[in-house]
């Protein structure tokens, strides 16, 4: 598995450099600007990927609801001025120094964790719409409303300022 991941990361580096070296040179006087940022993200993300890969996916099933509730709270917090960062007239990020975190991206993963666990628990009643369909529609509407509340605009230039 690590060979495949390493090949994908290496391919990503090649693609980022080939697509961004000229704009980076023009904008930042450094053709490696975006490549360096990507390398930093890989270095920061590698321990998280390693730890996550060593954890059984079954251990997440008990926390799907808690994770989803946490993501709901983060989606609410990002809308509060002073807590959520505003870029290009859109308040969608948390600013942690020069790093910008968008909770909507994590909410997608939380949604899949929650929904898969909830459906697995209800598999004997999966054909009943009031059990297997409508609760998820209501939750989806709530999350969609929070995402739609965030004004649409272009994101900041990638994830790093």
C-alpha positions in Angstrom: 0.0 0.0 0.0 2.8 2.4 0.9 4.4 2.0 -2.6 1.1 3.0 -4.3 0.7 6.0 -1.9 4.3 7.1 -2.5 3.9 6.8 -6.3 0.7 8.9 -6.1 2.5 11.5 -4.0 5.4 11.6 -6.4 3.1 11.9 -9.4 1.3 14.8 -7.6 4.6 16.6 -7.1 5.4 16.2 -10.8 1.9 17.5 -11.7 2.1 20.4 -9.3 5.5 21.5 -10.5 4.7 21.2 -14.2 1.4 23.1 -13.8 2.6 25.8 -11.3 6.3 26.6 -11.9 5.7 29.4 -14.3 2.9 31.1 -12.4 4.9 30.7 -9.1 7.9 32.2 -10.8 5.8 35.1 -12.0 3.9 35.7 -8.8 6.5 34.7 -6.1 9.8 34.8 -8.0 10.3 31.2 -7.0 9.3 28.4 -9.3 9.2 25.9 -6.4 6.8 27.9 -4.3 3.7 25.6 -4.7 5.9 22.5 -4.7 7.4 23.5 -1.4 4.0 24.0 0.1 2.8 20.7 -1.2 5.9 19.0 0.3 5.2 20.7 3.7 1.6 19.4 3.5 2.8 15.9 2.8 5.3 16.0 5.7 2.5 17.2 8.0 0.0 14.7 6.7 2.2 11.6 6.6 2.0 11.0 10.4 -1.8 11.4 10.3 -2.1 9.0 7.4 0.2 6.5 9.2 -1.7 6.7 12.5 -5.0 6.4 10.7 -3.9 3.4 8.7 -2.8 1.6 11.9 -6.3 2.1 13.4 -9.0 -0.4 12.7 -11.9 1.2 10.8 -14.2 -0.6 13.2 -13.1 1.7 16.0 -14.6 4.7 14.2 -18.1 3.3 14.1 -18.8 4.1 17.7 -17.7 7.7 17.1 -19.6 8.5 13.9 -22.3 10.5 15.6 -19.8 12.4 17.8 -17.6 13.2 14.8 -20.7 14.4 12.9 -21.8 16.6 15.8 -18.3 18.1 16.0 -18.3 18.9 12.3 -21.7 20.5 12.8 -20.3 22.7 15.5 -17.3 23.6 13.4 -19.6 24.6 10.5 -21.4 26.8 12.9 -18.3 28.3 14.3 -16.8 29.2 11.0 -19.7 31.6 10.4 -18.9 33.6 13.5 -16.9 36.8 12.7 -13.6 36.7 14.6 -13.6 32.9 14.7 -14.1 32.1 11.0 -11.7 33.6 8.6 -13.0 35.6 5.7 -11.3 35.5 2.3 -12.7 36.9 -0.9 -15.9 37.8 0.8 -16.5 34.2 1.9 -16.3 33.0 5.5 -15.5 29.3 5.2 -12.1 28.8 6.8 -10.4 28.8 10.1 -7.1 30.7 9.9 -4.3 29.0 11.9 -1.4 31.4 11.1 -0.6 30.9 7.4 -2.7 27.7 7.2 -6.4 27.8 6.4 -8.6 24.9 7.4 -12.0 24.4 5.7 -14.2 22.3 8.0 -16.6 21.5 5.1 -14.0 19.1 3.7 -13.9 17.2 7.0 -17.7 17.3 7.2 -17.9 15.1 4.1 -15.8 12.4 5.7 -17.8 12.7 8.9 -21.0 12.4 6.9 -19.9 9.2 5.3 -18.7 7.7 8.6 -22.0 8.6 10.3 -24.3 7.4 7.5 -22.5 4.1 6.9 -22.6 3.3 10.6 -26.2 4.3 10.9 -27.3 2.3 7.9 -25.4 -0.7 9.1 -27.2 -0.5 12.4 -30.6 -0.2 10.7 -30.0 -2.9 8.0 -32.9 -5.0 9.1 -35.3 -2.0 8.5 -33.5 -0.5 5.5 -36.6 -0.7 3.3 -38.6 1.6 5.6 -38.2 5.2 4.3 -38.9 6.7 7.6 -35.9 4.8 9.1 -33.4 4.7 6.2 -34.1 7.7 4.1 -35.9 10.6 5.8 -33.6 11.1 8.8 -30.6 11.4 6.4 -32.5 13.8 4.2 -33.2 16.0 7.2 -29.6 15.9 8.3 -28.5 16.6 4.8 -30.7 19.6 4.6 -29.3 21.0 7.9 -25.7 20.5 6.7 -26.5 22.0 3.3 -28.1 25.0 4.9 -25.0 25.6 6.9 -22.8 25.3 3.7 -25.1 27.5 1.7 -25.0 30.1 4.5 -21.3 30.5 3.7 -21.1 33.1 0.9 -19.9 31.8 -2.5 -16.6 33.1 -3.7 -13.3 31.9 -4.9 -11.2 30.2 -2.2 -7.9 31.8 -1.0 -4.9 31.0 -3.1 -4.7 27.3 -2.2 -4.5 26.4 1.5 -1.5 28.5 2.5 -1.1 32.3 2.4 
